[in-house]
Structures are given as structure tokens and as C-alpha cells.
């Protein structure tokens, strides 16, 4: 996709999983259909609001970077969320901690400071191509899985 993309035509669908890539900005996200398992939304603009996620029960969620003032509570409140993909997130200290979260996938082109995740009990999926800062600060409950 390119440019500004209206997602409201998807309202009539019933996807198990939905991935939308490449838009400058996604619009009418309150019109997204119920999604049974996995949602991946990637836009050029940082997320200023995640209210469209409130009340959704996803198992896997992947998002492009949130804005510094973005309220992360809609993710924190996801009781079933087990996997969170943080793609292009500059500040990992804002990563919420939903109750069942097991895995965080981190991906970006620049250096990634993963130290803010040091006191978590989880599996970090990291790409070999990235430079990761703070690995030596991770606690014993943080496991790393390297991906190509």
C-alpha cells in the first residue's frame, strides 16, 4: 500500500489474521473487523493513538513505532496477547506488559537499546543484522532467539 489508506472496506471481512504494510497512514481503524488471532499494522507515521485496539483479544500483535506520547494501555490490557512485534520502535521502555506476554520481537535498521527489557521474564527475538545495545544488562529471565 502507499499513501493514506482507508481500512473501512475491511469491515465486512472476518479474517483470522490481517497484515497491512507500507501505508503512510492507516485511517478509520475503528472500522477494522474482529480479528481472531494476529494483527500486523505498519505505517510510516508513528501511532498517536491505539484506541482502535481497546477490547480486542489478539494472540499476536505487530506494530510500527508509536509516538512518544502514545497511550500503550490498549495493548497492556490485552489478556490473551502472547507475542508482540515492535518494528522500528526507538524506545523499548514503553513496551507494555500484558499478563500473558511471552515473546517480544524487536526489529529496526539502527542500533536498538534492549536494556529497558532487562527485568522482564520473556523471550526476545532479535535479528542478527541489527546492532543490539544492552544485551549484557539483560537478566536471567530474558532468553534470546536469534533470527536471520
N, CA, C and O atoms as a GROMACS GRO file, in nm:
protein
  592
    1UNK      N    1   0.084  -0.118   0.000
    1UNK     CA    2   0.000   0.000   0.000
    1UNK      C    3   0.088   0.124   0.000
    1UNK      O    4   0.204   0.120   0.042
    2UNK      N    5   0.033   0.232  -0.047
    2UNK     CA    6   0.103   0.360  -0.044
    2UNK      C    7   0.007   0.468  -0.002
    2UNK      O    8  -0.115   0.453  -0.013
    3UNK      N    9   0.061   0.578   0.046
    3UNK     CA   10  -0.021   0.693   0.081
    3UNK      C   11  -0.105   0.669   0.205
    3UNK      O   12  -0.071   0.587   0.290
    4UNK      N   13  -0.216   0.743   0.213
    4UNK     CA   14  -0.312   0.728   0.323
    4UNK      C   15  -0.414   0.622   0.281
    4UNK      O   16  -0.471   0.631   0.173
    5UNK      N   17  -0.435   0.524   0.366
    5UNK     CA   18  -0.521   0.409   0.332
    5UNK      C   19  -0.638   0.400   0.428
    5UNK      O   20  -0.619   0.395   0.550
    6UNK      N   21  -0.757   0.396   0.374
    6UNK     CA   22  -0.880   0.379   0.450
    6UNK      C   23  -0.904   0.229   0.468
    6UNK      O   24  -0.917   0.157   0.369
    7UNK      N   25  -0.910   0.182   0.591
    7UNK     CA   26  -0.929   0.039   0.616
    7UNK      C   27  -1.076   0.000   0.630
    7UNK      O   28  -1.106  -0.118   0.650
    8UNK      N   29  -1.168   0.096   0.622
    8UNK     CA   30  -1.309   0.064   0.643
    8UNK      C   31  -1.366  -0.041   0.548
    8UNK      O   32  -1.459  -0.111   0.588
    9UNK      N   33  -1.317  -0.056   0.423
    9UNK     CA   34  -1.370  -0.164   0.339
    9UNK      C   35  -1.346  -0.304   0.397
    9UNK      O   36  -1.411  -0.399   0.356
   10UNK      N   37  -1.255  -0.316   0.491
   10UNK     CA   38  -1.229  -0.447   0.552
   10UNK      C   39  -1.333  -0.485   0.657
   10UNK      O   40  -1.335  -0.598   0.703
   11UNK      N   41  -1.419  -0.391   0.694
   11UNK     CA   42  -1.518  -0.415   0.800
   11UNK      C   43  -1.605  -0.537   0.773
   11UNK      O   44  -1.645  -0.605   0.868
   12UNK      N   45  -1.634  -0.566   0.650
   12UNK     CA   46  -1.722  -0.676   0.614
   12UNK      C   47  -1.651  -0.811   0.610
   12UNK      O   48  -1.713  -0.912   0.575
   13UNK      N   49  -1.524  -0.815   0.644
   13UNK     CA   50  -1.449  -0.941   0.640
   13UNK      C   51  -1.440  -1.004   0.779
   13UNK      O   52  -1.474  -0.940   0.879
   14UNK      N   53  -1.396  -1.129   0.783
   14UNK     CA   54  -1.376  -1.198   0.911
   14UNK      C   55  -1.242  -1.272   0.910
   14UNK      O   56  -1.239  -1.395   0.907
   15UNK      N   57  -1.132  -1.197   0.911
   15UNK     CA   58  -1.002  -1.262   0.898
   15UNK      C   59  -0.953  -1.329   1.026
   15UNK      O   60  -0.982  -1.285   1.138
   16UNK      N   61  -0.880  -1.435   1.006
   16UNK     CA   62  -0.807  -1.499   1.117
   16UNK      C   63  -0.688  -1.412   1.151
   16UNK      O   64  -0.657  -1.390   1.268
   17UNK      N   65  -0.620  -1.364   1.047
   17UNK     CA   66  -0.503  -1.278   1.060
   17UNK      C   67  -0.512  -1.167   0.958
   17UNK      O   68  -0.571  -1.184   0.851
   18UNK      N   69  -0.453  -1.052   0.991
   18UNK     CA   70  -0.454  -0.938   0.899
   18UNK      C   71  -0.322  -0.864   0.912
   18UNK      O   72  -0.280  -0.829   1.023
   19UNK      N   73  -0.256  -0.840   0.798
   19UNK     CA   74  -0.131  -0.764   0.793
   19UNK      C   75  -0.147  -0.654   0.689
   19UNK      O   76  -0.188  -0.680   0.576
   20UNK      N   77  -0.115  -0.531   0.726
   20UNK     CA   78  -0.119  -0.418   0.635
   20UNK      C   79   0.015  -0.346   0.643
   20UNK      O   80   0.055  -0.299   0.749
   21UNK      N   81   0.083  -0.337   0.528
   21UNK     CA   82   0.218  -0.280   0.521
   21UNK      C   83   0.224  -0.162   0.425
   21UNK      O   84   0.150  -0.157   0.326
   22UNK      N   85   0.312  -0.068   0.456
   22UNK     CA   86   0.355   0.031   0.358
   22UNK      C   87   0.281   0.162   0.352
   22UNK      O   88   0.328   0.254   0.286
   23UNK      N   89   0.167   0.174   0.417
   23UNK     CA   90   0.091   0.299   0.410
   23UNK      C   91   0.166   0.409   0.484
   23UNK      O   92   0.238   0.383   0.580
   24UNK      N   93   0.148   0.530   0.437
   24UNK     CA   94   0.198   0.644   0.514
   24UNK      C   95   0.118   0.653   0.643
   24UNK      O   96   0.173   0.675   0.751
   25UNK      N   97  -0.014   0.636   0.629
   25UNK     CA   98  -0.103   0.637   0.746
   25UNK      C   99  -0.225   0.551   0.716
   25UNK      O  100  -0.277   0.551   0.605
   26UNK      N  101  -0.271   0.479   0.818
   26UNK     CA  102  -0.394   0.400   0.808
   26UNK      C  103  -0.506   0.480   0.874
   26UNK      O  104  -0.488   0.533   0.984
   27UNK      N  105  -0.620   0.489   0.807
   27UNK     CA  106  -0.734   0.566   0.857
   27UNK      C  107  -0.853   0.475   0.886
   27UNK      O  108  -0.863   0.365   0.833
   28UNK      N  109  -0.942   0.525   0.972
   28UNK     CA  110  -1.066   0.457   1.010
   28UNK      C  111  -1.039   0.321   1.073
   28UNK      O  112  -1.106   0.222   1.043
   29UNK      N  113  -0.939   0.317   1.158
   29UNK     CA  114  -0.903   0.191   1.222
   29UNK      C  115  -1.010   0.138   1.316
   29UNK      O  116  -1.010   0.020   1.350
   30UNK      N  117  -1.101   0.224   1.359
   30UNK     CA  118  -1.214   0.178   1.440
   30UNK      C  119  -1.307   0.090   1.357
   30UNK      O  120  -1.395   0.023   1.413
   31UNK      N  121  -1.290   0.088   1.225
   31UNK     CA  122  -1.370   0.006   1.135
   31UNK      C  123  -1.308  -0.131   1.106
   31UNK      O  124  -1.364  -0.210   1.030
   32UNK      N  125  -1.193  -0.159   1.166
   32UNK     CA  126  -1.132  -0.291   1.145
   32UNK      C  127  -1.227  -0.399   1.194
   32UNK      O  128  -1.294  -0.382   1.295
   33UNK      N  129  -1.234  -0.509   1.123
   33UNK     CA  130  -1.323  -0.619   1.166
   33UNK      C  131  -1.264  -0.689   1.288
   33UNK      O  132  -1.149  -0.668   1.324
   34UNK      N  133  -1.345  -0.772   1.352
   34UNK     CA  134  -1.289  -0.857   1.457
   34UNK      C  135  -1.184  -0.949   1.394
   34UNK      O  136  -1.206  -1.005   1.286
   35UNK      N  137  -1.072  -0.964   1.459
   35UNK     CA  138  -0.963  -1.046   1.408
   35UNK      C  139  -0.935  -1.153   1.513
   35UNK      O  140  -0.908  -1.123   1.629
   36UNK      N  141  -0.940  -1.275   1.469
   36UNK     CA  142  -0.934  -1.389   1.560
   36UNK      C  143  -0.798  -1.408   1.627
   36UNK      O  144  -0.793  -1.443   1.745
   37UNK      N  145  -0.689  -1.386   1.555
   37UNK     CA  146  -0.559  -1.428   1.608
   37UNK      C  147  -0.450  -1.322   1.600
   37UNK      O  148  -0.396  -1.279   1.702
   38UNK      N  149  -0.415  -1.279   1.478
   38UNK     CA  150  -0.296  -1.198   1.456
   38UNK      C  151  -0.328  -1.071   1.378
   38UNK      O  152  -0.400  -1.073   1.278
   39UNK      N  153  -0.272  -0.960   1.427
   39UNK     CA  154  -0.286  -0.832   1.358
   39UNK      C  155  -0.148  -0.769   1.345
   39UNK      O  156  -0.075  -0.757   1.444
   40UNK      N  157  -0.113  -0.729   1.223
   40UNK     CA  158   0.012  -0.658   1.198
   40UNK      C  159  -0.018  -0.531   1.121
   40UNK      O  160  -0.067  -0.537   1.008
   41UNK      N  161   0.012  -0.417   1.180
   41UNK     CA  162  -0.014  -0.288   1.116
   41UNK      C  163   0.115  -0.207   1.114
   41UNK      O  164   0.176  -0.181   1.217
   42UNK      N  165   0.155  -0.169   0.994
   42UNK     CA  166   0.281  -0.098   0.976
   42UNK      C  167   0.256   0.024   0.888
   42UNK      O  168   0.217   0.012   0.772
   43UNK      N  169   0.280   0.142   0.947
   43UNK     CA  170   0.264   0.266   0.873
   43UNK      C  171   0.388   0.352   0.895
   43UNK      O  172   0.462   0.333   0.991
   44UNK      N  173   0.408   0.447   0.805
   44UNK     CA  174   0.524   0.536   0.814
   44UNK      C  175   0.508   0.632   0.932
   44UNK      O  176   0.603   0.653   1.007
   45UNK      N  177   0.390   0.690   0.948
   45UNK     CA  178   0.363   0.781   1.059
   45UNK      C  179   0.364   0.705   1.192
   45UNK      O  180   0.314   0.592   1.197
   46UNK      N  181   0.421   0.762   1.297
   46UNK     CA  182   0.412   0.696   1.428
   46UNK      C  183   0.265   0.690   1.474
   46UNK      O  184   0.184   0.774   1.435
   47UNK      N  185   0.234   0.592   1.554
   47UNK     CA  186   0.098   0.578   1.608
   47UNK      C  187   0.078   0.682   1.716
   47UNK      O  188   0.153   0.688   1.814
   48UNK      N  189  -0.025   0.766   1.699
   48UNK     CA  190  -0.057   0.867   1.800
   48UNK      C  191  -0.165   0.815   1.894
   48UNK      O  192  -0.178   0.864   2.007
   49UNK      N  193  -0.241   0.718   1.849
   49UNK     CA  194  -0.341   0.656   1.934
   49UNK      C  195  -0.352   0.508   1.897
   49UNK      O  196  -0.338   0.470   1.780
   50UNK      N  197  -0.377   0.427   1.998
   50UNK     CA  198  -0.400   0.284   1.978
   50UNK      C  199  -0.538   0.244   2.030
   50UNK      O  200  -0.564   0.126   2.057
   51UNK      N  201  -0.626   0.342   2.043
   51UNK     CA  202  -0.761   0.315   2.096
   51UNK      C  203  -0.836   0.213   2.012
   51UNK      O  204  -0.923   0.143   2.065
   52UNK      N  205  -0.806   0.202   1.885
   52UNK     CA  206  -0.872   0.104   1.799
   52UNK      C  207  -0.841  -0.039   1.844
   52UNK      O  208  -0.909  -0.133   1.803
   53UNK      N  209  -0.740  -0.056   1.928
   53UNK     CA  210  -0.705  -0.189   1.981
   53UNK      C  211  -0.780  -0.222   2.111
   53UNK      O  212  -0.785  -0.338   2.151
   54UNK      N  213  -0.836  -0.122   2.175
   54UNK     CA  214  -0.901  -0.144   2.304
   54UNK      C  215  -1.012  -0.247   2.291
   54UNK      O  216  -1.098  -0.237   2.203
   55UNK      N  217  -1.009  -0.346   2.378
   55UNK     CA  218  -1.111  -0.451   2.380
   55UNK      C  219  -1.086  -0.566   2.284
   55UNK      O  220  -1.161  -0.663   2.285
   56UNK      N  221  -0.983  -0.557   2.203
   56UNK     CA  222  -0.952  -0.667   2.112
   56UNK      C  223  -0.874  -0.774   2.187
   56UNK      O  224  -0.791  -0.743   2.272
   57UNK      N  225  -0.902  -0.898   2.156
   57UNK     CA  226  -0.832  -1.009   2.219
   57UNK      C  227  -0.751  -1.081   2.113
   57UNK      O  228  -0.798  -1.178   2.052
   58UNK      N  229  -0.631  -1.034   2.091
   58UNK     CA  230  -0.540  -1.093   1.992
   58UNK      C  231  -0.438  -1.180   2.064
   58UNK      O  232  -0.409  -1.160   2.182
   59UNK      N  233  -0.385  -1.277   1.991
   59UNK     CA  234  -0.276  -1.360   2.043
   59UNK      C  235  -0.142  -1.299   2.001
   59UNK      O  236  -0.045  -1.303   2.077
   60UNK      N  237  -0.138  -1.243   1.879
   60UNK     CA  238  -0.017  -1.182   1.826
   60UNK      C  239  -0.050  -1.044   1.770
   60UNK      O  240  -0.149  -1.026   1.700
   61UNK      N  241   0.036  -0.948   1.803
   61UNK     CA  242   0.020  -0.811   1.754
   61UNK      C  243   0.158  -0.761   1.714
   61UNK      O  244   0.254  -0.773   1.790
   62UNK      N  245   0.167  -0.703   1.595
   62UNK     CA  246   0.290  -0.640   1.548
   62UNK      C  247   0.256  -0.500   1.501
   62UNK      O  248   0.161  -0.479   1.425
   63UNK      N  249   0.336  -0.403   1.547
   63UNK     CA  250   0.310  -0.264   1.511
   63UNK      C  251   0.438  -0.192   1.477
   63UNK      O  252   0.546  -0.224   1.527
   64UNK      N  253   0.424  -0.092   1.390
   64UNK     CA  254   0.533   0.002   1.368
   64UNK      C  255   0.538   0.096   1.490
   64UNK      O  256   0.457   0.083   1.582
   65UNK      N  257   0.630   0.187   1.487
   65UNK     CA  258   0.663   0.270   1.604
   65UNK      C  259   0.548   0.358   1.654
   65UNK      O  260   0.480   0.422   1.575
   66UNK      N  261   0.528   0.360   1.787
   66UNK     CA  262   0.432   0.454   1.845
   66UNK      C  263   0.500   0.590   1.867
   66UNK      O  264   0.622   0.599   1.882
   67UNK      N  265   0.420   0.696   1.869
   67UNK     CA  266   0.470   0.829   1.902
   67UNK      C  267   0.508   0.831   2.051
   67UNK      O  268   0.455   0.751   2.128
   68UNK      N  269   0.597   0.920   2.092
   68UNK     CA  270   0.640   0.924   2.232
   68UNK      C  271   0.526   0.942   2.332
   68UNK      O  272   0.535   0.892   2.444
   69UNK      N  273   0.419   1.010   2.295
   69UNK     CA  274   0.308   1.035   2.387
   69UNK      C  275   0.192   0.938   2.368
   69UNK      O  276   0.083   0.962   2.422
   70UNK      N  277   0.212   0.831   2.294
   70UNK     CA  278   0.104   0.735   2.266
   70UNK      C  279   0.070   0.654   2.391
   70UNK      O  280   0.159   0.601   2.458
   71UNK      N  281  -0.058   0.644   2.422
   71UNK     CA  282  -0.107   0.565   2.535
   71UNK      C  283  -0.099   0.417   2.498
   71UNK      O  284  -0.166   0.373   2.404
   72UNK      N  285  -0.019   0.341   2.570
   72UNK     CA  286   0.002   0.199   2.541
   72UNK      C  287  -0.095   0.108   2.615
   72UNK      O  288  -0.088  -0.014   2.601
   73UNK      N  289  -0.186   0.164   2.694
   73UNK     CA  290  -0.275   0.081   2.775
   73UNK      C  291  -0.365  -0.012   2.693
   73UNK      O  292  -0.399  -0.119   2.744
   74UNK      N  293  -0.407   0.022   2.570
   74UNK     CA  294  -0.487  -0.076   2.496
   74UNK      C  295  -0.411  -0.208   2.472
   74UNK      O  296  -0.473  -0.314   2.464
   75UNK      N  297  -0.279  -0.201   2.461
   75UNK     CA  298  -0.200  -0.325   2.447
   75UNK      C  299  -0.182  -0.390   2.583
   75UNK      O  300  -0.196  -0.512   2.596
   76UNK      N  301  -0.153  -0.312   2.684
   76UNK     CA  302  -0.131  -0.365   2.819
   76UNK      C  303  -0.253  -0.442   2.869
   76UNK      O  304  -0.240  -0.535   2.948
   77UNK      N  305  -0.372  -0.402   2.824
   77UNK     CA  306  -0.497  -0.464   2.870
   77UNK      C  307  -0.537  -0.589   2.791
   77UNK      O  308  -0.640  -0.649   2.820
   78UNK      N  309  -0.457  -0.629   2.692
   78UNK     CA  310  -0.491  -0.747   2.612
   78UNK      C  311  -0.458  -0.875   2.690
   78UNK      O  312  -0.342  -0.914   2.700
   79UNK      N  313  -0.561  -0.937   2.743
   79UNK     CA  314  -0.543  -1.052   2.832
   79UNK      C  315  -0.486  -1.175   2.762
   79UNK      O  316  -0.421  -1.256   2.827
   80UNK      N  317  -0.508  -1.190   2.632
   80UNK     CA  318  -0.463  -1.310   2.561
   80UNK      C  319  -0.334  -1.291   2.484
   80UNK      O  320  -0.280  -1.387   2.429
   81UNK      N  321  -0.281  -1.168   2.478
   81UNK     CA  322  -0.164  -1.139   2.395
   81UNK      C  323  -0.041  -1.215   2.446
   81UNK      O  324  -0.001  -1.201   2.561
   82UNK      N  325   0.017  -1.295   2.356
   82UNK     CA  326   0.136  -1.373   2.389
   82UNK      C  327   0.261  -1.325   2.316
   82UNK      O  328   0.373  -1.347   2.362
   83UNK      N  329   0.241  -1.259   2.202
   83UNK     CA  330   0.354  -1.217   2.119
   83UNK      C  331   0.333  -1.075   2.070
   83UNK      O  332   0.227  -1.041   2.018
   84UNK      N  333   0.437  -0.990   2.088
   84UNK     CA  334   0.430  -0.852   2.046
   84UNK      C  335   0.550  -0.821   1.957
   84UNK      O  336   0.664  -0.840   1.998
   85UNK      N  337   0.523  -0.775   1.836
   85UNK     CA  338   0.628  -0.734   1.744
   85UNK      C  339   0.645  -0.583   1.749
   85UNK      O  340   0.550  -0.508   1.725
   86UNK      N  341   0.766  -0.539   1.781
   86UNK     CA  342   0.798  -0.396   1.791
   86UNK      C  343   0.891  -0.362   1.676
   86UNK      O  344   1.013  -0.380   1.687
   87UNK      N  345   0.836  -0.314   1.568
   87UNK     CA  346   0.913  -0.290   1.445
   87UNK      C  347   0.942  -0.142   1.428
   87UNK      O  348   0.852  -0.062   1.400
   88UNK      N  349   1.068  -0.107   1.444
   88UNK     CA  350   1.109   0.032   1.432
   88UNK      C  351   1.089   0.113   1.559
   88UNK      O  352   1.099   0.236   1.555
   89UNK      N  353   1.060   0.048   1.671
   89UNK     CA  354   1.040   0.121   1.795
   89UNK      C  355   1.174   0.173   1.845
   89UNK      O  356   1.269   0.096   1.863
   90UNK      N  357   1.184   0.302   1.867
   90UNK     CA  358   1.307   0.364   1.914
   90UNK      C  359   1.322   0.346   2.064
   90UNK      O  360   1.432   0.325   2.114
   91UNK      N  361   1.212   0.354   2.138
   91UNK     CA  362   1.215   0.349   2.284
   91UNK      C  363   1.142   0.224   2.334
   91UNK      O  364   1.019   0.220   2.337
   92UNK      N  365   1.218   0.123   2.374
   92UNK     CA  366   1.157  -0.001   2.422
   92UNK      C  367   1.110   0.009   2.567
   92UNK      O  368   1.049  -0.085   2.618
   93UNK      N  369   1.137   0.120   2.634
   93UNK     CA  370   1.088   0.136   2.771
   93UNK      C  371   0.936   0.151   2.774
   93UNK      O  372   0.876   0.135   2.880
   94UNK      N  373   0.874   0.181   2.661
   94UNK     CA  374   0.729   0.197   2.656
   94UNK      C  375   0.657   0.066   2.625
   94UNK      O  376   0.534   0.063   2.622
   95UNK      N  377   0.731  -0.041   2.603
   95UNK     CA  378   0.668  -0.170   2.571
   95UNK      C  379   0.584  -0.214   2.690
   95UNK      O  380   0.636  -0.233   2.800
   96UNK      N  381   0.453  -0.231   2.669
   96UNK     CA  382   0.365  -0.272   2.779
   96UNK      C  383   0.388  -0.418   2.818
   96UNK      O  384   0.457  -0.493   2.749
   97UNK      N  385   0.329  -0.456   2.930
   97UNK     CA  386   0.345  -0.592   2.981
   97UNK      C  387   0.209  -0.657   3.003
   97UNK      O  388   0.165  -0.670   3.118
   98UNK      N  389   0.141  -0.698   2.895
   98UNK     CA  390   0.016  -0.771   2.913
   98UNK      C  391   0.041  -0.897   2.996
   98UNK      O  392   0.153  -0.948   2.996
   99UNK      N  393  -0.059  -0.948   3.065
   99UNK     CA  394  -0.037  -1.058   3.161
   99UNK      C  395   0.020  -1.187   3.102
   99UNK      O  396   0.094  -1.257   3.172
  100UNK      N  397  -0.010  -1.221   2.978
  100UNK     CA  398   0.037  -1.347   2.920
  100UNK      C  399   0.150  -1.330   2.819
  100UNK      O  400   0.186  -1.426   2.751
  101UNK      N  401   0.205  -1.211   2.807
  101UNK     CA  402   0.308  -1.185   2.707
  101UNK      C  403   0.430  -1.273   2.731
  101UNK      O  404   0.489  -1.272   2.839
  102UNK      N  405   0.467  -1.350   2.628
  102UNK     CA  406   0.581  -1.442   2.636
  102UNK      C  407   0.697  -1.400   2.547
  102UNK      O  408   0.813  -1.422   2.582
  103UNK      N  409   0.666  -1.339   2.432
  103UNK     CA  410   0.767  -1.312   2.331
  103UNK      C  411   0.755  -1.169   2.280
  103UNK      O  412   0.646  -1.120   2.252
  104UNK      N  413   0.871  -1.104   2.268
  104UNK     CA  414   0.877  -0.972   2.204
  104UNK      C  415   0.976  -0.984   2.089
  104UNK      O  416   1.091  -1.024   2.108
  105UNK      N  417   0.930  -0.948   1.970
  105UNK     CA  418   1.017  -0.946   1.853
  105UNK      C  419   1.056  -0.801   1.828
  105UNK      O  420   0.970  -0.713   1.817
  106UNK      N  421   1.187  -0.776   1.821
  106UNK     CA  422   1.238  -0.641   1.803
  106UNK      C  423   1.312  -0.634   1.670
  106UNK      O  424   1.396  -0.719   1.640
  107UNK      N  425   1.279  -0.533   1.591
  107UNK     CA  426   1.343  -0.519   1.461
  107UNK      C  427   1.352  -0.372   1.423
  107UNK      O  428   1.254  -0.298   1.436
  108UNK      N  429   1.467  -0.331   1.377
  108UNK     CA  430   1.490  -0.195   1.331
  108UNK      C  431   1.618  -0.195   1.251
  108UNK      O  432   1.693  -0.293   1.256
  109UNK      N  433   1.646  -0.088   1.178
  109UNK     CA  434   1.768  -0.081   1.099
  109UNK      C  435   1.882  -0.019   1.176
  109UNK      O  436   1.999  -0.045   1.145
  110UNK      N  437   1.853   0.062   1.274
  110UNK     CA  438   1.958   0.127   1.351
  110UNK      C  439   1.992   0.049   1.477
  110UNK      O  440   1.938  -0.059   1.498
  111UNK      N  441   2.082   0.102   1.560
  111UNK     CA  442   2.110   0.036   1.688
  111UNK      C  443   1.983   0.031   1.773
  111UNK      O  444   1.905   0.126   1.775
  112UNK      N  445   1.964  -0.080   1.843
  112UNK     CA  446   1.846  -0.100   1.926
  112UNK      C  447   1.890  -0.119   2.070
  112UNK      O  448   1.965  -0.211   2.101
  113UNK      N  449   1.843  -0.031   2.158
  113UNK     CA  450   1.874  -0.043   2.301
  113UNK      C  451   1.770  -0.134   2.363
  113UNK      O  452   1.655  -0.095   2.382
  114UNK      N  453   1.811  -0.258   2.395
  114UNK     CA  454   1.717  -0.354   2.454
  114UNK      C  455   1.725  -0.358   2.606
  114UNK      O  456   1.653  -0.436   2.669
  115UNK      N  457   1.811  -0.277   2.664
  115UNK     CA  458   1.823  -0.276   2.810
  115UNK      C  459   1.691  -0.250   2.883
  115UNK      O  460   1.670  -0.307   2.990
  116UNK      N  461   1.600  -0.165   2.832
  116UNK     CA  462   1.474  -0.144   2.903
  116UNK      C  463   1.393  -0.272   2.926
  116UNK      O  464   1.300  -0.271   3.008
  117UNK      N  465   1.425  -0.380   2.858
  117UNK     CA  466   1.351  -0.507   2.875
  117UNK      C  467   1.420  -0.598   2.976
  117UNK      O  468   1.380  -0.714   2.991
  118UNK      N  469   1.521  -0.549   3.045
  118UNK     CA  470   1.609  -0.631   3.129
  118UNK      C  471   1.538  -0.702   3.244
  118UNK      O  472   1.581  -0.811   3.282
  119UNK      N  473   1.436  -0.647   3.301
  119UNK     CA  474   1.373  -0.709   3.417
  119UNK      C  475   1.248  -0.789   3.384
  119UNK      O  476   1.168  -0.821   3.472
  120UNK      N  477   1.232  -0.821   3.259
  120UNK     CA  478   1.115  -0.898   3.215
  120UNK      C  479   1.147  -1.047   3.218
  120UNK      O  480   1.263  -1.087   3.220
  121UNK      N  481   1.044  -1.125   3.217
  121UNK     CA  482   1.056  -1.269   3.201
  121UNK      C  483   0.993  -1.301   3.066
  121UNK      O  484   0.871  -1.311   3.054
  122UNK      N  485   1.079  -1.317   2.963
  122UNK     CA  486   1.026  -1.335   2.828
  122UNK      C  487   1.134  -1.384   2.733
  122UNK      O  488   1.252  -1.395   2.768
  123UNK      N  489   1.090  -1.413   2.613
  123UNK     CA  490   1.178  -1.450   2.503
  123UNK      C  491   1.187  -1.330   2.410
  123UNK      O  492   1.086  -1.277   2.365
  124UNK      N  493   1.310  -1.286   2.383
  124UNK     CA  494   1.334  -1.178   2.288
  124UNK      C  495   1.376  -1.239   2.155
  124UNK      O  496   1.471  -1.317   2.151
  125UNK      N  497   1.308  -1.204   2.049
  125UNK     CA  498   1.350  -1.246   1.916
  125UNK      C  499   1.420  -1.128   1.851
  125UNK      O  500   1.361  -1.023   1.830
  126UNK      N  501   1.548  -1.147   1.820
  126UNK     CA  502   1.631  -1.041   1.765
  126UNK      C  503   1.687  -1.084   1.631
  126UNK      O  504   1.715  -1.202   1.611
  127UNK      N  505   1.704  -0.990   1.541
  127UNK     CA  506   1.762  -1.019   1.409
  127UNK      C  507   1.914  -1.001   1.414
  127UNK      O  508   1.964  -0.904   1.471
  128UNK      N  509   1.983  -1.094   1.354
  128UNK     CA  510   2.130  -1.089   1.351
  128UNK      C  511   2.182  -0.963   1.283
  128UNK      O  512   2.290  -0.915   1.317
  129UNK      N  513   2.108  -0.909   1.186
  129UNK     CA  514   2.156  -0.793   1.111
  129UNK      C  515   2.156  -0.664   1.193
  129UNK      O  516   2.222  -0.567   1.154
  130UNK      N  517   2.084  -0.661   1.304
  130UNK     CA  518   2.074  -0.541   1.386
  130UNK      C  519   2.186  -0.532   1.488
  130UNK      O  520   2.243  -0.633   1.528
  131UNK      N  521   2.217  -0.410   1.529
  131UNK     CA  522   2.310  -0.386   1.639
  131UNK      C  523   2.226  -0.371   1.765
  131UNK      O  524   2.136  -0.287   1.770
  132UNK      N  525   2.254  -0.453   1.866
  132UNK     CA  526   2.177  -0.452   1.990
  132UNK      C  527   2.264  -0.400   2.104
  132UNK      O  528   2.373  -0.452   2.128
  133UNK      N  529   2.216  -0.300   2.173
  133UNK     CA  530   2.286  -0.240   2.285
  133UNK      C  531   2.217  -0.286   2.414
  133UNK      O  532   2.094  -0.287   2.422
  134UNK      N  533   2.295  -0.324   2.513
  134UNK     CA  534   2.239  -0.360   2.643
  134UNK      C  535   2.216  -0.507   2.665
  134UNK      O  536   2.156  -0.545   2.766
  135UNK      N  537   2.261  -0.592   2.575
  135UNK     CA  538   2.241  -0.737   2.592
  135UNK      C  539   2.302  -0.784   2.724
  135UNK      O  540   2.244  -0.868   2.792
  136UNK      N  541   2.418  -0.730   2.758
  136UNK     CA  542   2.486  -0.772   2.881
  136UNK      C  543   2.410  -0.731   3.007
  136UNK      O  544   2.440  -0.781   3.115
  137UNK      N  545   2.312  -0.642   2.994
  137UNK     CA  546   2.232  -0.596   3.108
  137UNK      C  547   2.106  -0.679   3.129
  137UNK      O  548   2.037  -0.663   3.230
  138UNK      N  549   2.075  -0.768   3.036
  138UNK     CA  550   1.953  -0.847   3.048
  138UNK      C  551   1.964  -0.944   3.164
  138UNK      O  552   2.070  -1.000   3.190
  139UNK      N  553   1.854  -0.964   3.234
  139UNK     CA  554   1.852  -1.054   3.347
  139UNK      C  555   1.840  -1.200   3.304
  139UNK      O  556   1.828  -1.229   3.185
  140UNK      N  557   1.845  -1.290   3.401
  140UNK     CA  558   1.842  -1.434   3.372
  140UNK      C  559   1.709  -1.484   3.317
  140UNK      O  560   1.703  -1.593   3.260
  141UNK      N  561   1.604  -1.406   3.332
  141UNK     CA  562   1.473  -1.448   3.284
  141UNK      C  563   1.444  -1.401   3.142
  141UNK      O  564   1.335  -1.424   3.089
  142UNK      N  565   1.541  -1.334   3.080
  142UNK     CA  566   1.527  -1.292   2.941
  142UNK      C  567   1.608  -1.387   2.854
  142UNK      O  568   1.730  -1.394   2.864
  143UNK      N  569   1.539  -1.459   2.769
  143UNK     CA  570   1.604  -1.550   2.675
  143UNK      C  571   1.608  -1.484   2.538
  143UNK      O  572   1.521  -1.402   2.506
  144UNK      N  573   1.707  -1.518   2.458
  144UNK     CA  574   1.719  -1.458   2.324
  144UNK      C  575   1.714  -1.568   2.219
  144UNK      O  576   1.780  -1.671   2.230
  145UNK      N  577   1.633  -1.543   2.117
  145UNK     CA  578   1.630  -1.628   1.998
  145UNK      C  579   1.677  -1.541   1.882
  145UNK      O  580   1.616  -1.439   1.851
  146UNK      N  581   1.785  -1.582   1.818
  146UNK     CA  582   1.839  -1.507   1.705
  146UNK      C  583   1.773  -1.553   1.577
  146UNK      O  584   1.755  -1.672   1.554
  147UNK      N  585   1.736  -1.456   1.493
  147UNK     CA  586   1.674  -1.484   1.365
  147UNK      C  587   1.756  -1.419   1.256
  147UNK      O  588   1.824  -1.319   1.279
  148UNK      N  589   1.749  -1.476   1.136
  148UNK     CA  590   1.820  -1.416   1.021
  148UNK      C  591   1.741  -1.302   0.964
  148UNK      O  592   1.785  -1.239   0.867
   0.00000   0.00000   0.00000
